[in-house]
Amino acid sequence: IDSRSGDVVVVAPLDRESVDFYSIRVEAADGGVPPLSTSTRVNITVTDINDNAPVISPTAFAVGVLEGTAVGQRVATLSCTDADAGSNGDNELKIKYGNYGQAFAIDSSSGNVTVNGTLDLEKRS
């Protein structure tokens, strides 16, 4: 805090994921004899920026699925977390590539991967 202007300045990087709230007590004193003073509390809330990437768990794994597995059958479940708050921490799971013939689907919120079509190895070859 600048003792003349009263400006509160940040002197170190802030990270909302580490500390999201500060409550500081500020005092003003005069030069009289005896000195007189007053104080106030300043509450500071650190707002979030999108500085953390989502994390998918597990990061890699293999699943065996038999031909003829019923459409709708769950074959895997993934979870996705993000240390950011609010909409910065909202995530959507999508299958990006390798889903030949749209054989699988993923529920973007639950992370459930399900069979979405007929699994026939001979037809894919």
Wavefront OBJ file of the C-alpha trace (Angstrom):
o trace
v 0.000 0.000 0.000
v 1.415 3.353 -1.002
v 1.498 5.378 2.230
v 0.720 8.672 0.426
v -1.835 7.704 -2.242
v -3.385 4.678 -0.549
v -3.052 2.652 -3.750
v -3.053 -1.081 -3.157
v -0.710 -2.752 -5.640
v 0.117 -6.378 -6.336
v 3.767 -7.149 -5.598
v 3.738 -10.878 -6.432
v 1.814 -13.031 -8.925
v -1.702 -14.012 -7.848
v -3.073 -17.518 -8.401
v -6.763 -17.983 -7.618
v -6.311 -21.746 -7.413
v -3.886 -21.245 -4.483
v -5.466 -18.266 -2.680
v -8.773 -16.843 -3.861
v -9.434 -14.315 -1.099
v -7.410 -11.835 0.937
v -8.609 -9.763 3.869
v -6.161 -7.022 4.782
v -6.354 -4.465 7.557
v -5.241 -0.953 6.623
v -4.369 1.636 9.235
v -3.835 5.366 8.893
v -1.992 7.272 11.610
v -1.196 10.947 11.917
v 1.987 12.543 13.195
v 0.410 14.223 16.201
v 1.233 13.740 19.845
v -0.292 11.488 20.819
v -0.721 9.932 17.323
v -4.305 9.281 16.326
v -5.241 6.444 13.999
v -8.075 4.666 12.313
v -8.290 1.432 10.394
v -10.436 -0.408 7.911
v -10.576 -3.873 6.421
v -10.139 -4.373 2.675
v -11.471 -7.641 1.265
v -9.963 -8.707 -2.053
v -11.419 -11.505 -4.160
v -9.137 -12.933 -6.840
v -11.191 -13.714 -9.936
v -10.385 -16.620 -12.203
v -8.665 -16.579 -15.565
v -8.510 -19.613 -17.832
v -4.959 -20.621 -16.886
v -5.382 -24.372 -16.369
v -5.907 -27.005 -19.043
v -8.487 -29.732 -18.466
v -7.136 -33.077 -17.278
v -8.661 -36.310 -18.620
v -8.379 -39.404 -16.458
v -7.175 -41.967 -17.106
v -4.626 -40.403 -19.455
v -4.300 -43.562 -21.604
v -5.718 -47.061 -21.470
v -6.849 -49.945 -23.664
v -10.255 -51.611 -23.782
v -11.165 -54.828 -25.588
v -14.643 -54.935 -27.115
v -16.133 -57.990 -28.811
v -17.754 -57.839 -32.232
v -21.484 -57.941 -31.789
v -21.437 -55.889 -28.577
v -24.854 -54.278 -28.252
v -25.382 -50.675 -29.284
v -25.539 -48.542 -26.149
v -23.236 -50.844 -24.149
v -20.781 -48.837 -22.044
v -17.178 -49.819 -22.777
v -15.270 -47.156 -20.823
v -15.718 -44.140 -18.592
v -13.494 -41.080 -18.593
v -13.486 -38.141 -16.230
v -12.384 -34.605 -16.905
v -11.422 -32.017 -14.281
v -10.220 -28.446 -14.491
v -8.818 -26.354 -11.637
v -10.353 -23.178 -13.074
v -13.629 -21.826 -11.725
v -16.958 -21.024 -13.392
v -17.206 -21.374 -17.143
v -13.399 -21.559 -17.339
v -13.665 -24.926 -15.572
v -16.538 -26.305 -17.656
v -15.371 -29.062 -19.982
v -16.855 -31.067 -22.819
v -15.530 -34.470 -23.842
v -15.546 -35.263 -27.584
v -14.142 -38.030 -29.757
v -11.695 -36.204 -32.022
v -10.469 -38.918 -34.423
v -10.136 -42.682 -34.982
v -13.864 -43.339 -34.597
v -14.291 -45.231 -37.880
v -17.920 -45.466 -38.933
v -18.974 -43.603 -35.780
v -18.697 -46.943 -33.941
v -18.448 -45.241 -30.544
v -20.056 -42.279 -28.799
v -19.113 -40.366 -25.683
v -21.494 -38.609 -23.345
v -19.806 -35.226 -22.947
v -20.869 -34.788 -19.328
v -20.736 -38.301 -17.832
v -17.680 -39.446 -19.800
v -19.329 -42.761 -20.677
v -18.025 -44.240 -23.940
v -20.640 -46.478 -25.537
v -21.012 -48.612 -28.632
v -22.807 -46.487 -31.208
v -23.056 -48.875 -34.144
v -22.440 -52.421 -35.314
v -18.919 -53.593 -34.583
v -17.837 -55.761 -37.497
v -14.098 -56.110 -38.058
v -14.557 -57.641 -41.515
v -16.605 -54.664 -42.758
v -13.949 -52.208 -41.603
v -11.105 -53.945 -43.480
l 1 2 3 4 5 6 7 8 9 10 11 12 13 14 15 16 17 18 19 20 21 22 23 24 25 26 27 28 29 30 31 32 33 34 35 36 37 38 39 40 41 42 43 44 45 46 47 48 49 50 51 52 53 54 55 56 57 58 59 60 61 62 63 64 65 66 67 68 69 70 71 72 73 74 75 76 77 78 79 80 81 82 83 84 85 86 87 88 89 90 91 92 93 94 95 96 97 98 99 100 101 102 103 104 105 106 107 108 109 110 111 112 113 114 115 116 117 118 119 120 121 122 123 124 125
